[in-house]
Amino acid sequence: MQGLGLKMNENKLKIIEKKWRELCILVAFLIGLLLVAGGLMFNYGKHVDQMQSKSFNKGWTIEMDGKTYEEQDLNAFRFSGQLKEGDEVVMSHRIPEDLNWNSALRVQTSHSTITASIPGRILYTYGEDVFVKGGMVGSGYHMIQIPESARGKILTITMISATDNGFSCLYDMRIISGEVANQVFGADHLFMGSLGIFLIEIGFLILAFSFLSMIYAKKTIAFTMVGLSSIFMGTWTLCVTKTIQLFSNDLTFNLELEYMSLFLIPLPVIGLIQFTRRLKAFSWRKSVMGIGAGLMAVFNILSWVLHFTNLVHFDHLLPLFHILMILCVVLAAITAYYPSKKNPHIWSHRDQFLAAGIFALLFSGLFEVFRYNIQKFLHTSNHNFSVTLIPLGMIVFLILMGISFALDRFEETRETAEREMYKKIAYTDTLTGLGSRLEAEEAFRSLDTSTDTYIMVSIDLNDLKKTNDTYGHLMGDHFIIDFAKAIQSEKQEEGILSRMGGDEFLLIYLNESEEKVRERIKRVEEKCREISRDAIYNLTFAYGLAISPEKTERNAEQIYQLADARMYEMKKAMKAEK
């Protein structure tokens, strides 16, 4: 039996390893599919943008710091130093004579006001009123309609930095037909916009699943954390890529939403790490992560208060956020996934996928800090370098988190099945298939806390030793098996029938009258006589019966002892009659 059990466990391990390899292949396939789809959508957006719009970057005259720069390419132009709050950059360019009658100039700004004009007429203005009041000037795209009368005239665009180092480069400008301006913008932001909306939708679905699971008293804190992080990440993705402008043209609100969602992302991620089963075993490490979560929560509250009272705006607090995020990444690496000296093999397959997902997210966050600061301080407008990887990191995280959850359910189901199997083995008598003594003792504990009336029947077979001595132990086993067959039909469905050991058996009847129980025993005696007619042994037994109300205390063991004592009295009487 032991060899069979080991073989069974080996087979289960092989199945688990096979499932693990299949999951690894699935992960690689999903990530590859995501990258291919993303690449196709990104290239499609660029293709539409190139086909439906025209670059307007070359030939500009730029004035700043009292200097004039002629015939400049906006993509190649570099500031001599960092802009200060209030610094002005004036750009001018002659509008082409052959411009279509319904055209618009798409201009991107960052933390700056913008005014576009031709001689004697202002075409577009944004942000001056907010800047004068001390508010945070938004960032985003501006669609400047070019009237037909502006052909051949000098277009002047004036931008004022609303904060120190508000913008570090001049962004790409494109002339777009007004009829397709929104379609071109949507196509250009197709991939990141779809990614952001998907993250928000999947976040709400996960939250709904989490709340529904709470109804059934299941622990779903981890899912709540995943759902919140996905919603925050999706919102930030829509804002940072300016895809949010498809839904809102309030650039200040959009920028505030961008910073708030960004600052909130680390909180549920830290919460997820705290509530993983792996970290629960290390209280001091969990406390360290709690400190990180506390610092981030305090930072969020203070940043909102400072911003909305116009004391310090969100953009000034971004460097501090970067420092806190790096600190949280280091804490997560040290505390949550540092190997335990007591148990270096604590990493299960579930832990591996969960850790890989969290680290993918943390790595993409670190890369975003690096990307943002390089772009800002090296004054580059390279479009490829402006693409953020955090949403992709979140997608990878969600995929790996889902696989971790599937593995967790798989392992939990397997462990439950194994526990039930071992429990059944422990609670089953291997010779007769009846309940074991362990099952009877478990029933005793349940009866001690129950209000049911019950009857115990203690049974002892006669002449088992004689049968063993005369015909051998194999025949003695048949002796016991035949009795088990005779008594099994009289077991109450909700009652207990156990072999207590050797030739001793126990019947427990719940809420049944003594008269009916004695009738059951008589039927067992009749079946034993029928078996004895065709057997070489005489199958008889002695029994004792005890009812729970016979003892004032609810103590099943005492009732069993009382039934057992009466059984021995009957056994003595049967011997005396021979």
BAGU-777943 format. One record per residue (C-alpha): x, z, y; residue in three letters. Coordinates in steps of 0.5 Angstrom, whole numbers, padded with zeros to 4 digits, always signed. Example, Ala and Ser with C-alpha at 12.3 -4.5 7.8 and 13.67 -1.06 7.14 Angstrom:
// residues 2
+0025+0016-0009ala+0027+0014-0002ser
***
This chain:
// residues 578
+0000+0000+0000met+0006+0002+0005gln+0009-0005+0003gly+0002-0009+0005leu+0002-0005+0011gly+0009-0007+0013leu+0007-0014+0012lys+0001-0014+0015met+0004-0011+0022asn+0010-0017+0021glu+0004-0022+0021asn+0001-0019+0027lys+0008-0019+0031leu+0009-0026+0029lys+0002-0028+0032ile+0003-0024+0038ile+0010-0028+0039glu+0007-0034+0038lys+0001-0033+0043lys+0007-0030+0048trp+0010-0037+0047arg+0004-0041+0048glu+0003-0037+0055leu+0010-0038+0057cys+0008-0046+0056ile+0002-0045+0060leu+0005-0042+0066val+0010-0047+0066ala+0005-0053+0066phe+0000-0049+0071leu+0006-0048+0076ile+0008-0056+0075gly+0001-0058+0076leu+0001-0054+0082leu+0007-0057+0085leu+0005-0064+0083val-0002-0064+0086ala+0001-0060+0092gly+0006-0066+0093gly+0001-0071+0092leu-0003-0068+0097met+0002-0067+0102phe+0005-0074+0102asn-0002-0076+0103tyr-0003-0072+0109gly+0003-0075+0112lys+0002-0082+0110his-0005-0082+0113val-0002-0078+0119asp+0003-0084+0120gln-0002-0089+0119met-0007-0087+0124gln-0002-0084+0129ser+0004-0086+0133lys+0010-0082+0135ser+0011-0081+0142phe+0017-0077+0142asn+0022-0081+0145lys+0024-0083+0153gly+0021-0076+0156trp+0024-0073+0162thr+0025-0066+0161ile+0026-0061+0167glu+0028-0054+0166met+0033-0049+0169asp+0034-0053+0175gly+0036-0059+0171lys+0034-0066+0169thr+0035-0069+0162tyr+0033-0076+0162glu+0031-0081+0156glu+0030-0075+0151gln+0028-0075+0144asp+0023-0069+0143leu+0026-0068+0136asn+0033-0068+0138ala+0032-0064+0145phe+0035-0057+0144arg+0035-0051+0149phe+0041-0049+0152ser+0039-0041+0151gly+0033-0037+0150gln+0027-0038+0154leu+0025-0032+0158lys+0017-0030+0160glu+0015-0034+0165gly+0020-0040+0164asp+0017-0047+0166glu+0019-0053+0162val+0016-0060+0165val+0016-0066+0161met+0014-0073+0164ser+0013-0080+0161his+0010-0086+0163arg+0003-0087+0159ile+0004-0094+0155pro+0000-0100+0158glu-0003-0102+0152asp-0006-0096+0150leu-0013-0096+0146asn-0018-0094+0151trp-0020-0088+0147asn-0014-0084+0145ser-0011-0077+0145ala-0005-0074+0145leu-0003-0069+0140arg+0001-0063+0143val+0003-0057+0139gln+0005-0051+0143thr+0007-0044+0141ser+0006-0038+0146his+0006-0042+0152ser+0001-0044+0157thr+0000-0052+0158ile-0002-0056+0163thr-0003-0064+0163ala-0004-0068+0169ser-0003-0075+0172ile-0002-0076+0179pro-0008-0073+0183gly-0012-0071+0176arg-0011-0065+0171ile-0013-0068+0164leu-0012-0061+0160tyr-0010-0054+0161thr-0010-0048+0157tyr-0007-0041+0157gly-0006-0039+0165glu-0012-0035+0165asp-0010-0031+0159val-0003-0030+0161phe-0005-0028+0168val-0009-0022+0165lys-0003-0020+0161gly-0006-0022+0154gly-0003-0026+0149met-0003-0033+0149val-0005-0037+0143gly-0001-0042+0139ser-0004-0049+0136gly-0005-0056+0137tyr-0008-0059+0143his-0012-0065+0144met-0011-0068+0151ile-0016-0074+0152gln-0012-0080+0155ile-0017-0084+0160pro-0017-0091+0161glu-0015-0090+0168ser-0009-0087+0166ala-0005-0093+0163arg+0001-0094+0166gly+0001-0088+0170lys+0006-0082+0169ile+0004-0076+0165leu+0006-0069+0166thr+0006-0064+0161ile+0008-0057+0164thr+0009-0051+0159met+0010-0044+0161ile+0013-0039+0156ser+0008-0033+0156ala+0013-0029+0152thr+0021-0028+0151asp+0023-0034+0147asn+0016-0036+0146gly+0018-0043+0144phe+0025-0045+0142ser+0024-0052+0141cys+0019-0058+0143leu+0015-0060+0138tyr+0013-0067+0135asp+0008-0071+0140met+0003-0076+0137arg-0002-0081+0140ile-0008-0081+0136ile-0015-0085+0136ser-0020-0080+0139gly-0025-0083+0134glu-0021-0081+0128val-0017-0075+0131ala-0021-0069+0127asn-0020-0073+0120gln-0012-0074+0122val-0011-0067+0123phe-0015-0065+0117gly-0011-0070+0112ala-0005-0067+0115asp-0007-0060+0114his-0010-0062+0107leu-0005-0059+0102phe-0004-0052+0106met-0012-0052+0108gly-0014-0053+0101ser-0009-0048+0099leu-0011-0043+0104gly-0019-0044+0103ile-0017-0043+0095phe-0014-0036+0096leu-0020-0034+0100ile-0025-0036+0095glu-0021-0033+0089ile-0020-0027+0093gly-0027-0026+0094phe-0029-0028+0087leu-0023-0022+0084ile-0027-0017+0089leu-0033-0019+0086ala-0031-0018+0079phe-0028-0012+0081ser-0034-0009+0084phe-0038-0011+0078leu-0033-0008+0073ser-0034-0001+0077met-0041-0001+0075ile-0039+0000+0068tyr-0034+0005+0070ala-0028+0001+0069lys-0021+0002+0073lys-0021-0004+0077thr-0016-0002+0083ile-0011-0007+0081ala-0016-0012+0081phe-0018-0010+0088thr-0011-0010+0091met-0010-0017+0088val-0017-0019+0091gly-0015-0017+0098leu-0008-0019+0098ser-0011-0026+0096ser-0016-0026+0102ile-0011-0024+0107phe-0006-0029+0104met-0011-0035+0105gly-0013-0033+0112thr-0006-0032+0114trp-0004-0039+0111thr-0010-0042+0115leu-0008-0039+0121cys+0000-0040+0121val-0001-0048+0119thr-0006-0048+0125lys-0011-0051+0120thr-0016-0045+0122ile-0017-0050+0128gln-0022-0054+0124leu-0026-0048+0124phe-0024-0045+0131ser-0021-0047+0137asn-0020-0040+0140asp-0012-0040+0140leu-0012-0033+0142thr-0017-0031+0137phe-0013-0035+0131asn-0006-0032+0133leu-0009-0025+0133glu-0012-0027+0126leu-0006-0029+0124glu-0002-0023+0126tyr-0007-0018+0123met-0007-0022+0116ser+0000-0022+0116leu+0001-0015+0117phe-0004-0013+0112leu-0001-0017+0106ile+0004-0012+0104pro-0001-0006+0103leu-0005-0009+0097pro+0001-0011+0094val+0005-0004+0095ile-0002-0001+0092gly-0002-0006+0086leu+0005-0004+0084ile+0003+0004+0085gln-0003+0003+0080phe+0001-0001+0075thr+0001+0003+0068arg+0009+0002+0068arg+0010+0006+0075leu+0005+0012+0073lys+0010+0015+0068ala+0015+0016+0074phe+0012+0020+0079ser+0018+0021+0084trp+0018+0013+0084arg+0011+0013+0086lys+0012+0017+0091ser+0017+0013+0094val+0013+0007+0094met+0007+0011+0097gly+0012+0013+0103ile+0013+0005+0104gly+0005+0004+0104ala+0004+0010+0109gly+0009+0007+0114leu+0006+0000+0113met-0001+0003+0114ala+0002+0007+0120val+0005+0000+0123phe-0002-0003+0122asn-0006+0002+0126ile-0001+0002+0132leu+0000-0005+0132ser-0007-0006+0133trp-0008+0000+0138val-0002-0003+0142leu-0004-0010+0142his-0011-0009+0144phe-0009-0005+0150thr-0004-0010+0152asn+0001-0005+0152leu+0005-0009+0146val+0003-0015+0143his+0003-0017+0136phe+0009-0022+0137asp+0014-0017+0140his+0012-0013+0134leu+0014-0018+0129leu+0022-0016+0128pro+0020-0009+0126leu+0015-0012+0121phe+0020-0016+0118his+0025-0010+0117ile+0019-0006+0114leu+0017-0012+0109met+0025-0012+0107ile+0025-0005+0106leu+0019-0005+0102cys+0022-0011+0098val+0028-0006+0096val+0023+0000+0095leu+0019-0004+0090ala+0025-0007+0086ala+0029+0000+0086ile+0023+0004+0084thr+0018+0000+0080ala+0022-0004+0076tyr+0029-0001+0075tyr+0030+0001+0068pro+0028+0008+0065ser+0034+0011+0062lys+0030+0015+0057lys+0026+0008+0055asn+0030+0002+0057pro+0025-0002+0053his+0019+0000+0057ile+0018-0008+0059trp+0012-0011+0055ser+0010-0018+0055his+0005-0016+0060arg+0010-0012+0064asp+0014-0018+0064gln+0009-0023+0067phe+0007-0018+0072leu+0014-0016+0075ala+0015-0024+0075ala+0009-0025+0079gly+0010-0019+0084ile+0018-0022+0085phe+0015-0029+0086ala+0011-0026+0092leu+0016-0022+0094leu+0022-0027+0094phe+0017-0032+0098ser+0016-0027+0103gly+0023-0026+0104leu+0024-0033+0104phe+0019-0033+0110glu+0023-0028+0114val+0029-0032+0113phe+0026-0039+0115arg+0022-0036+0121tyr+0028-0033+0124asn+0032-0039+0122ile+0027-0044+0126gln+0026-0039+0132lys+0033-0038+0133phe+0037-0044+0131leu+0032-0048+0135his+0030-0053+0130thr+0023-0057+0130ser+0025-0060+0123asn+0018-0061+0120his+0020-0060+0113asn+0023-0053+0115phe+0017-0051+0118ser+0013-0051+0111val+0012-0044+0109thr+0013-0042+0101leu+0009-0035+0101ile+0002-0039+0099pro+0005-0042+0093leu+0008-0035+0092gly+0001-0032+0092met-0001-0038+0087ile+0004-0037+0082val+0003-0029+0083phe-0004-0030+0081leu-0003-0034+0075ile+0002-0029+0072leu-0003-0024+0074met-0008-0027+0070gly-0004-0028+0064ile-0001-0021+0065ser-0009-0019+0065phe-0010-0023+0059ala-0004-0020+0055leu-0007-0013+0057asp-0014-0015+0054arg-0010-0018+0048phe-0006-0012+0047glu-0011-0007+0048glu-0016-0011+0043thr-0010-0011+0038arg-0009-0003+0039glu-0016-0002+0039thr-0017-0006+0032ala-0011-0002+0029glu-0013+0005+0031arg-0020+0003+0028glu-0017+0000+0022met-0012+0007+0021tyr-0018+0011+0023lys-0022+0008+0017lys-0016+0008+0012ile-0015+0016+0014ala-0023+0017+0014tyr-0024+0013+0007thr-0022+0016+0000asp-0018+0011-0003thr-0021+0012-0010leu-0028+0012-0009thr-0029+0009-0002gly-0033+0015+0000leu-0031+0019+0006gly-0025+0023+0006ser-0024+0030+0007arg-0021+0028+0014leu-0028+0025+0016glu-0032+0031+0014ala-0027+0036+0018glu-0029+0031+0024glu-0036+0032+0022ala-0035+0039+0022phe-0033+0039+0029arg-0039+0035+0032ser-0044+0039+0028leu-0041+0045+0032asp-0043+0042+0039thr-0049+0039+0036ser-0057+0042+0036thr-0059+0038+0030asp-0061+0042+0024thr-0057+0040+0018tyr-0056+0042+0010ile-0049+0042+0007met-0049+0040-0001val-0042+0042-0004ser-0041+0039-0011ile-0036+0040-0016asp-0036+0036-0023leu-0036+0039-0030asn-0030+0037-0035asp-0026+0033-0031leu-0020+0036-0033lys-0022+0036-0041lys-0023+0028-0040thr-0016+0027-0037asn-0013+0031-0043asp-0017+0028-0048thr-0018+0021-0045tyr-0012+0020-0040gly-0012+0020-0032his-0014+0013-0032leu-0021+0015-0035met-0021+0021-0031gly-0021+0016-0025asp-0027+0012-0028his-0030+0019-0029phe-0030+0020-0021ile-0032+0013-0019ile-0038+0013-0024asp-0040+0019-0020phe-0039+0016-0013ala-0043+0010-0015lys-0049+0015-0018ala-0049+0019-0011ile-0048+0014-0006gln-0055+0011-0006ser-0057+0018-0004glu-0053+0018+0002lys-0057+0019+0009gln-0055+0013+0013glu-0053+0018+0019glu-0051+0023+0014gly-0044+0025+0011ile-0041+0024+0004leu-0034+0026+0003ser-0029+0027-0003arg-0026+0033-0001met-0021+0033-0006gly-0020+0032-0014gly-0027+0033-0017asp-0030+0036-0011glu-0035+0033-0006phe-0039+0034+0000leu-0046+0032+0002leu-0049+0033+0009ile-0056+0031+0011tyr-0059+0032+0018leu-0066+0034+0020asn-0068+0033+0013glu-0072+0038+0009ser-0069+0042+0003glu-0075+0040-0001glu-0073+0032+0000lys-0065+0034-0001val-0067+0037-0008arg-0071+0031-0010glu-0064+0027-0008arg-0060+0031-0012ile-0065+0031-0018lys-0064+0023-0017arg-0057+0024-0018val-0057+0028-0024glu-0062+0023-0027glu-0057+0017-0025lys-0051+0021-0028cys-0055+0022-0035arg-0056+0014-0035glu-0049+0013-0034ile-0047+0018-0040ser-0051+0015-0045arg-0046+0009-0045asp-0040+0013-0043ala-0035+0017-0048ile-0036+0023-0043tyr-0041+0027-0041asn-0042+0026-0033leu-0045+0033-0030thr-0044+0037-0024phe-0046+0044-0021ala-0048+0044-0013tyr-0049+0049-0008gly-0054+0048-0002leu-0054+0051+0005ala-0058+0050+0011ile-0055+0051+0018ser-0060+0056+0021pro-0057+0061+0015glu-0052+0063+0020lys-0053+0065+0027thr-0047+0062+0030glu-0046+0054+0030arg-0040+0054+0025asn-0040+0048+0020ala-0034+0051+0016glu-0038+0058+0015gln-0044+0053+0012ile-0039+0049+0008tyr-0036+0056+0005gln-0043+0059+0004leu-0045+0052+0000ala-0039+0052-0004asp-0040+0059-0006ala-0047+0058-0009arg-0044+0052-0012met-0039+0056-0016tyr-0045+0061-0018glu-0048+0055-0021met-0042+0053-0024lys-0041+0060-0028lys-0049+0060-0030ala-0048+0053-0033met-0042+0055-0037lys-0045+0062-0039ala-0051+0057-0042glu-0046+0053-0046lys
***
